[in-house]
Amino acid sequence: MLLRVGSRGSRLALTQAERAADALRRPGVEIALVPITTAGDRDRTRPFGEIGSRGVFVKELEEALLEGRIDVAVHSAKDMTSTDVAGLAVGAYPSREDPRDALCGASEIRPGMRIGTASARRKAQLLALDPTLSIEPLRGNIDTRLRKRGERGLDAVVLAACGLDRLGLGGEIGRRLDPEEMLPEAGQGALALQVRAGEEHPLRRPTPPRPAAASRPSAVALRPSEGAAWLRLPHTTTG
């Protein structure tokens, strides 16, 4: 059986898709990765809210699923929207990794720092921590944002710790921000494997039973300022 796994084309997205593909490989299953460009990939200048009303990093992947061009879409769970798409379902969430935000370029937040981020959530929380900070818009993939920090002379940038870890760039992290300082995005650190409704069977593999508390879904909320509002995730720990 050929299982076509769709993903955005960035280095991080393809790394995540490869990890998902490794979990799906078994005798009789051949995996083909299918890179897909999303609206958020094409437009790297405007704020996310101006690009589209649906998740700017998931819409094209969902369309590919509905049109039968791929069989599984690998998303960063935080990119998914509040509205379920008719005909699609999330068939699996792999184990969640570090959900925290990471400060890169500095080991602490100091008054008057220039910090780069395109996230309204991060900007609001950084300014709540210290109103003297200068928050500068910064978009692009992880490598681009790390490079632009130096080019623009920023003191630091804030990125998702899990993305840096997955790319082997954990050494760039000066400080992992505890949720008491900066509450992460809903679903940050988790991947979501989306399929056509009723076609979840390729994602099913025999696994040891999990404690009821660990497998019971819970709802996590976020205002829809950045494209995600309600997302169901299994209870997980970060330790």
N, C-alpha and C positions, 0 to 999 in steps of 0.2 A: 504494500500500500504506500502510495506517495502522499506525504503530508506537507502541504505548502504553508510555511510559517511566514506571515507578513510582519514587517517591522519598518519603522522609520530608518533612514539611511545613515544617521550619524554614527560615529564610532561607538558611543555609549549604547545607543539603541541596538546596534548589531551585536555588541557584546552581550547585552541582555537577552537578545533573541537566541544567540548561540547557547547560552546557559539554559534557556527554556528547551531548546532543541535537544540538548544533551539529556535532559530529564525525560523527554518523550521518545528517545531512541530505544528500540527493542527489536528483536528478531522479526523480520517481515515488514518493518516500517522504514521507509526511506524519507529523509528530511530534505526539503529544498527551501532555502531562505529567499524571500521575495522582498527586496527593499522598495518602499513606497514613500514618495515625497508628500508631505502634508502642507496645509496652508501656513502653519507656523514655521515650517522650514523654508518656504518660499519667501515669506515676508519677515525679514530680520530687523526691521526698523520700527514699525508701529507697535504701540502697546497691544497686548493680546486682545483686550476688549474691543479694539477697533477692527480686528481682522475678521471676526465672525462671531455669531451667536452660539455656535456649537463648539465643543472642544477643538481647539485649533491644531492639536497634535493627534487626534483620533479619527476625525470625520472620514478622511480618505481611506483609512484602514477598515473602518466599518463598512464603507461602500464596497470595498474589494471583497469583504466577506459576503455581503448580500448578493453581489454579482457572481459569486462562485470563483473568483480569481485566486483566493487564498482559502485555507481551511482553518487556520488559527491566526489570531492577531495578538501580538505581544505588546502590551501597553505598560507604561509607568502608571500605576493605579491612580496617582494624584492628578493625572491628565484627564481622567474620565469625567463625564458630565453628570449632572443631576438627573437627567431624563433617560430612562431605559429606551433603547432602540428596538422597535418591534422586529421580531425575528432573530434577535441576537441574545446571547447569554454569556456571562462570565463562568467558564467551566472550572477554573482553578486559580488559586492564589498560591504561588510558591512561598516558601518561608520568608517572612519579612526580615529585612536587614536593618541597619542603623537608620532610624527615621529622622535623626537630628540634622539641623543646619550646621554648616561648618564655616568658620572664619578662616580665610586664606590670605596670607600676607602679614598677619599679626597674631599675637597670642592673647591679646586682650583688646577690648573696646575702650578707646581713650577719647576724651573730649576733643571736638573739632576734627576728628578723622574724616577723610573722604573715602566713602565705601560705595562700591559698585553693586547694583542689583536692579533687575527689571521687575521684581516682584513687589506688588503693592502690599502684600502681607508682610514681607520682610521689612520694607521701608517703614511701615506704620509701627512695627514692633521695635525697630532700631531707634526711631525717633522717640518712642516712649521710654526706652532705656536712657537715652541721652539726646535732648533736643538740640544740642550744639553740633551734632553730626551733620555732615553734608552727604546726602544720598544721591548718587549719580546713576542715571539709567545705563544699563549694560546688558545687552542681549548677545546671543550666540551660543554655540556649544561649549562644553567645559574647557576644551583646549583654547578656544578663542577668548573666552572670558579671562582665563589665567594669563594669556598673552597680553590682552588689553589692559590688565591691571598695571603691568610694567610700562606699556606704551603711553598710557595716560597719567602715569604717576599717582595712581590711587594707593591709598594706604592698605586697603584690603578689599576683597570681594566676599560675598556670602553665597555658598553653593550647597547643594544637598550632599551630605557626607557619604551616602550610599553610592552615588554616582562616582565620586572620587575613588572610593574603595574598589568598585567594580572595575575601574580602569587602571588600578595599581598606582593611583596618585594620592594615596593616603598621606604621603610625606609632605604634601602641599598644605595640609591642614595645620593651622596654628592653634585652633581651639574648636572643640565640638561643643556647640551651645546647648546647654540643658534646656528641656522644655519649659522650666520655670523662667528662663530668660527669653526664649523665643519658641513659641508653640509651632511645631512643624505643620506643613500642609497635610490635610486629610489624605491618608493613604501613602504618604511619603515613605520610601523604603521598601514598598511592596510592588510586585509585578502582578498584572492581571492578564490571564489568558482567555481571550474572548473567542467564541465560536458561534455558529448558527444554532439557534434553539433546537434542541432535540438531537444535536450531533456532538454531545459532550463525551461520547465513548472513547475517542482517541486519547483523552486526557486522563482516563481512569487507569490506575495501576494499583496492584495489591500493596498496601502499606500497613504497618503495625497500627493497632487502634490508638487513637489519641484521647487524652482525658477530655471529658465532656466540656469542661470549662475552656479548654484550648480550642475546641472545634466549634463552639457555639458562636454564630455570627453576632456582630454588634454593629450598630450604626454610628458613624462619626460624622460630625457636622462642620460645615464651613460656609461662610457667606459666598455667594456665587460671583465674587469680584474677579476671580481668576479662572473661572470655567468649571470648577468642581463644587458641588454643594453637598449631596448625600451619597455616601459610598459605603457598601457593606463589606466589612473585612473580618476575618477570623481574629479572635483574641490572640495576641502574640506578645512575647517579651523581647526586650532588646539586649538582654544579657548574654 
